[in-house]
């Protein structure tokens, strides 16, 4: 708990000022677009308005990138000089990984409504607050699908961060060249994961065709599309959780057995 509190405070010192600045810039840009929304404006004013709007969109992209960069940098620094201090604490390695991963996922979740609010400020359009949900009809299967999609997206965020954590742990094996090794590992490991995932999907498809499971699945899909969608999302969620567990296990093994602090 103390590790998580420390991670939250450290990342918040960087991300909160950045987020507040971009939020204010989005508000000013939205007000400018609202006040200058006239067809007969000088060309230079229209050009200035479009330029500021583009800069505001780039600022939103910058915030999303900053969230990822700051959280990955926290883990990267753990494998460097900061590790001499952090690993001297009576805390197992898995708690260090868990604290950083949980903090990163919380920031990712908070980033979604933040970007929605900023986008609404840019357009000065908040009608989605009351009209976006009025036409929806809720049913148990629909709620289950929404929840599972949310969990799948969260699992994808965890996989992404654990992938980068593993690359940092691999790069830490190369001493002074660990930054370059981490970057190379990111692309090489991503390529290997794509090849392995493609082969796995091919083998799964071939086995389903040979065992006639594909026909059974097609019939079930035609009879109850909502149930089949939930089952597909559940399988996808379990697969991503297993993949995350493998990434976590390898990262923890490298940090426990082969850590090379520089």
LUMBALO-571994 format. One record per residue (C-alpha): residue in three letters; x, y, z. Coordinates in steps of 0.001 Angstrom, whole numbers, plus 500000, padded with zeros to 6 digits. Example, Ala and Ser with C-alpha at 12.3 -4.5 7.8 and 13.67 -1.06 7.14 Angstrom:
2
+-----+--------+--------+--------+
|   r |   east |  north |     up |
+-----+--------+--------+--------+
| ALA | 512300 | 495500 | 507800 |
| SER | 513670 | 498940 | 507140 |
+-----+--------+--------+--------+
***
This chain:
262
+-----+--------+--------+--------+
|   r |   east |  north |     up |
+-----+--------+--------+--------+
| UNK | 500000 | 500000 | 500000 |
| UNK | 502855 | 502389 | 500785 |
| UNK | 504469 | 501587 | 497428 |
| UNK | 501236 | 502360 | 495603 |
| UNK | 500840 | 505630 | 497503 |
| UNK | 504416 | 506590 | 496630 |
| UNK | 503876 | 505751 | 492948 |
| UNK | 500666 | 507744 | 492840 |
| UNK | 502230 | 510842 | 494385 |
| UNK | 505300 | 510674 | 492160 |
| UNK | 503364 | 510311 | 488915 |
| UNK | 500730 | 512847 | 489986 |
| UNK | 503398 | 515521 | 490450 |
| UNK | 504064 | 515307 | 486720 |
| UNK | 500731 | 514340 | 485187 |
| UNK | 498365 | 516590 | 487139 |
| UNK | 500046 | 519883 | 486088 |
| UNK | 500235 | 518664 | 482490 |
| UNK | 496590 | 517582 | 482555 |
| UNK | 495462 | 520844 | 484135 |
| UNK | 497344 | 522880 | 481539 |
| UNK | 495872 | 520962 | 478600 |
| UNK | 492398 | 521149 | 480160 |
| UNK | 492698 | 524923 | 480399 |
| UNK | 494024 | 525129 | 476842 |
| UNK | 491070 | 523042 | 475638 |
| UNK | 488658 | 525386 | 477411 |
| UNK | 490244 | 528475 | 475884 |
| UNK | 490259 | 526861 | 472441 |
| UNK | 486590 | 525933 | 472752 |
| UNK | 485657 | 529461 | 473808 |
| UNK | 487680 | 530876 | 470923 |
| UNK | 485940 | 528576 | 468429 |
| UNK | 482567 | 529531 | 469886 |
| UNK | 483198 | 533280 | 469768 |
| UNK | 484727 | 533179 | 466277 |
| UNK | 482056 | 530956 | 464759 |
| UNK | 481088 | 533348 | 462001 |
| UNK | 481157 | 532639 | 458240 |
| UNK | 482575 | 536016 | 457171 |
| UNK | 485819 | 536205 | 459092 |
| UNK | 489170 | 537397 | 457759 |
| UNK | 491202 | 534583 | 456326 |
| UNK | 494012 | 535068 | 458818 |
| UNK | 491571 | 534729 | 461737 |
| UNK | 490181 | 531483 | 460326 |
| UNK | 493702 | 530188 | 459787 |
| UNK | 494628 | 531089 | 463371 |
| UNK | 491519 | 529367 | 464725 |
| UNK | 492262 | 526178 | 462776 |
| UNK | 495903 | 526221 | 463907 |
| UNK | 494964 | 526539 | 467568 |
| UNK | 492419 | 523729 | 467200 |
| UNK | 495049 | 521445 | 465699 |
| UNK | 497440 | 522316 | 468523 |
| UNK | 494720 | 521489 | 471056 |
| UNK | 494187 | 518056 | 469472 |
| UNK | 497945 | 517447 | 469497 |
| UNK | 497967 | 518438 | 473165 |
| UNK | 495398 | 515726 | 473918 |
| UNK | 497582 | 513185 | 472128 |
| UNK | 500533 | 514467 | 474130 |
| UNK | 498657 | 513879 | 477413 |
| UNK | 497847 | 510286 | 476442 |
| UNK | 501484 | 509726 | 475506 |
| UNK | 502686 | 511374 | 478716 |
| UNK | 500583 | 508986 | 480795 |
| UNK | 502275 | 505998 | 479149 |
| UNK | 505761 | 507526 | 479147 |
| UNK | 505751 | 508580 | 482814 |
| UNK | 504527 | 505208 | 484049 |
| UNK | 506969 | 503222 | 481907 |
| UNK | 509796 | 505528 | 482963 |
| UNK | 508988 | 504776 | 486603 |
| UNK | 509562 | 501082 | 485957 |
| UNK | 512642 | 501744 | 483831 |
| UNK | 514226 | 503790 | 486635 |
| UNK | 513523 | 500960 | 489061 |
| UNK | 516023 | 498853 | 487104 |
| UNK | 518674 | 501559 | 487337 |
| UNK | 520127 | 503626 | 490155 |
| UNK | 516774 | 503925 | 491904 |
| UNK | 516750 | 500152 | 492279 |
| UNK | 519546 | 500276 | 494865 |
| UNK | 517166 | 502137 | 497166 |
| UNK | 513877 | 500454 | 496283 |
| UNK | 515155 | 496888 | 496409 |
| UNK | 516708 | 497524 | 499816 |
| UNK | 513175 | 497760 | 501213 |
| UNK | 511691 | 494593 | 502758 |
| UNK | 509280 | 494236 | 499835 |
| UNK | 509190 | 491339 | 497338 |
| UNK | 509691 | 492037 | 493651 |
| UNK | 506114 | 491211 | 492707 |
| UNK | 504837 | 494036 | 494893 |
| UNK | 507039 | 496532 | 493029 |
| UNK | 505580 | 495299 | 489732 |
| UNK | 502035 | 495286 | 491089 |
| UNK | 502264 | 498830 | 492474 |
| UNK | 503578 | 500266 | 489215 |
| UNK | 501140 | 498295 | 487062 |
| UNK | 498129 | 499227 | 489190 |
| UNK | 499118 | 502899 | 489199 |
| UNK | 499598 | 502850 | 485419 |
| UNK | 496202 | 501202 | 484850 |
| UNK | 494436 | 503712 | 487110 |
| UNK | 495947 | 506600 | 485147 |
| UNK | 494882 | 504917 | 481894 |
| UNK | 491305 | 504569 | 483140 |
| UNK | 491208 | 508188 | 484349 |
| UNK | 492589 | 509336 | 481004 |
| UNK | 489455 | 508159 | 479165 |
| UNK | 486891 | 510515 | 480803 |
| UNK | 489532 | 513249 | 480829 |
| UNK | 489958 | 513060 | 477055 |
| UNK | 486170 | 512956 | 476592 |
| UNK | 485754 | 516122 | 478679 |
| UNK | 488557 | 517897 | 476823 |
| UNK | 487070 | 516913 | 473463 |
| UNK | 483697 | 518250 | 474590 |
| UNK | 485341 | 521519 | 475634 |
| UNK | 486982 | 521846 | 472223 |
| UNK | 483604 | 521526 | 470508 |
| UNK | 481626 | 523193 | 473301 |
| UNK | 479146 | 520361 | 472945 |
| UNK | 477889 | 518618 | 476091 |
| UNK | 474654 | 517199 | 474724 |
| UNK | 476036 | 513682 | 475126 |
| UNK | 475651 | 514068 | 478887 |
| UNK | 471864 | 513808 | 478687 |
| UNK | 471090 | 512568 | 475163 |
| UNK | 473773 | 509915 | 474751 |
| UNK | 472136 | 507469 | 477171 |
| UNK | 468462 | 508243 | 476641 |
| UNK | 468003 | 506039 | 473574 |
| UNK | 469716 | 502970 | 475031 |
| UNK | 467722 | 499925 | 476060 |
| UNK | 469461 | 497863 | 478717 |
| UNK | 469175 | 494106 | 479019 |
| UNK | 471258 | 491537 | 480925 |
| UNK | 473162 | 490368 | 477840 |
| UNK | 473919 | 493932 | 476777 |
| UNK | 475186 | 494864 | 480221 |
| UNK | 477343 | 491724 | 480270 |
| UNK | 478833 | 492618 | 476883 |
| UNK | 479628 | 496179 | 478004 |
| UNK | 481293 | 494904 | 481171 |
| UNK | 483289 | 492288 | 479299 |
| UNK | 484420 | 494776 | 476650 |
| UNK | 485581 | 497080 | 479461 |
| UNK | 487475 | 494223 | 481092 |
| UNK | 489037 | 493217 | 477758 |
| UNK | 490223 | 496786 | 477183 |
| UNK | 491643 | 496912 | 480709 |
| UNK | 493379 | 493578 | 480135 |
| UNK | 494804 | 494980 | 476894 |
| UNK | 496219 | 497940 | 478824 |
| UNK | 497795 | 495534 | 481330 |
| UNK | 499286 | 493473 | 478498 |
| UNK | 500723 | 496594 | 476921 |
| UNK | 502371 | 497780 | 480101 |
| UNK | 503662 | 494306 | 481003 |
| UNK | 505088 | 494002 | 477501 |
| UNK | 507029 | 497240 | 478015 |
| UNK | 508053 | 496176 | 481540 |
| UNK | 509477 | 492939 | 480152 |
| UNK | 511380 | 494865 | 477485 |
| UNK | 512867 | 497082 | 480202 |
| UNK | 513825 | 493992 | 482215 |
| UNK | 515485 | 492440 | 479153 |
| UNK | 517303 | 495682 | 478413 |
| UNK | 518576 | 495794 | 481998 |
| UNK | 520695 | 492740 | 481207 |
| UNK | 522911 | 494817 | 478899 |
| UNK | 524390 | 497263 | 481373 |
| UNK | 525148 | 500695 | 479925 |
| UNK | 523330 | 499875 | 476683 |
| UNK | 520072 | 499013 | 478441 |
| UNK | 518057 | 501836 | 476845 |
| UNK | 518964 | 500752 | 473314 |
| UNK | 518456 | 497101 | 474259 |
| UNK | 515033 | 497902 | 475716 |
| UNK | 513939 | 499652 | 472506 |
| UNK | 515203 | 496795 | 470326 |
| UNK | 513537 | 494263 | 472633 |
| UNK | 510225 | 496104 | 472278 |
| UNK | 510125 | 495598 | 468510 |
| UNK | 511661 | 492117 | 468479 |
| UNK | 509390 | 490839 | 471240 |
| UNK | 506369 | 492417 | 469567 |
| UNK | 507247 | 490681 | 466286 |
| UNK | 507646 | 487326 | 468044 |
| UNK | 504322 | 487784 | 469837 |
| UNK | 502555 | 488573 | 466555 |
| UNK | 504019 | 485483 | 464849 |
| UNK | 503125 | 483271 | 467827 |
| UNK | 499603 | 484722 | 468003 |
| UNK | 499041 | 484204 | 464281 |
| UNK | 500235 | 480585 | 464445 |
| UNK | 498053 | 479941 | 467479 |
| UNK | 494990 | 481330 | 465696 |
| UNK | 495730 | 479207 | 462623 |
| UNK | 496108 | 476051 | 464722 |
| UNK | 492917 | 476854 | 466610 |
| UNK | 490988 | 477460 | 463395 |
| UNK | 492263 | 474230 | 461808 |
| UNK | 491414 | 472197 | 464916 |
| UNK | 487902 | 473695 | 465035 |
| UNK | 487291 | 472880 | 461367 |
| UNK | 488563 | 469323 | 461696 |
| UNK | 486524 | 468644 | 464830 |
| UNK | 483339 | 470208 | 463375 |
| UNK | 483344 | 472617 | 466320 |
| UNK | 483050 | 475487 | 463850 |
| UNK | 479633 | 474278 | 462671 |
| UNK | 478397 | 473973 | 466248 |
| UNK | 479683 | 477468 | 467016 |
| UNK | 478022 | 478898 | 463889 |
| UNK | 474690 | 477363 | 464809 |
| UNK | 474942 | 478717 | 468353 |
| UNK | 475845 | 482146 | 466991 |
| UNK | 472811 | 482192 | 464710 |
| UNK | 470482 | 481063 | 467502 |
| UNK | 471742 | 483368 | 470267 |
| UNK | 474094 | 486084 | 469075 |
| UNK | 474305 | 487774 | 472492 |
| UNK | 475362 | 484575 | 474264 |
| UNK | 477957 | 483809 | 471603 |
| UNK | 479352 | 487343 | 471824 |
| UNK | 479709 | 486978 | 475582 |
| UNK | 481488 | 483647 | 475169 |
| UNK | 483891 | 485104 | 472580 |
| UNK | 484689 | 488046 | 474866 |
| UNK | 485162 | 485680 | 477797 |
| UNK | 487605 | 483524 | 475842 |
| UNK | 489463 | 486633 | 474707 |
| UNK | 489617 | 487944 | 478275 |
| UNK | 490944 | 484647 | 479651 |
| UNK | 493542 | 484469 | 476887 |
| UNK | 494786 | 487988 | 477589 |
| UNK | 494933 | 487275 | 481312 |
| UNK | 497028 | 484153 | 480681 |
| UNK | 499311 | 486101 | 478362 |
| UNK | 499682 | 488838 | 480986 |
| UNK | 500560 | 486201 | 483571 |
| UNK | 503345 | 484888 | 481327 |
| UNK | 504752 | 488395 | 480781 |
| UNK | 504590 | 489065 | 484521 |
| UNK | 506290 | 485757 | 485402 |
| UNK | 509186 | 486302 | 482996 |
| UNK | 509643 | 489915 | 484139 |
| UNK | 509641 | 488889 | 487798 |
| UNK | 512141 | 486098 | 487106 |
| UNK | 514514 | 488486 | 485348 |
| UNK | 514233 | 491020 | 488173 |
| UNK | 514701 | 488369 | 490854 |
| UNK | 517421 | 486172 | 489347 |
| UNK | 519204 | 488230 | 486726 |
| UNK | 518891 | 491847 | 487822 |
| UNK | 521843 | 493987 | 486710 |
| UNK | 521554 | 497444 | 488273 |
| UNK | 523615 | 500194 | 486653 |
+-----+--------+--------+--------+
***
